[in-house]
């Protein structure tokens, strides 16, 4: 087995968008570096209810009008 093929894991600190911090091991950066997140589970729409907004904008209606003729609805389409 080759020597030095595995990355160097070390401790870094991660700062969430709300300012909270935690320590974890990573190959990113150097020992003790601070990674500031632009997007995380506290700010991204997929975790904050933004998924419902896609339906509100008419995407479901657009999909149904485009693919509704394939008869994938329900048992009453037979």
Secondary structure, 3 states (H helix, E strand, C coil): CCCCCCCCCEEEEEECCCCCEEEEEECCCCCCCEEECCCCCCCCCCCCCCHHHHHHCCHHHHHHHHHHHHCCCCHHHC
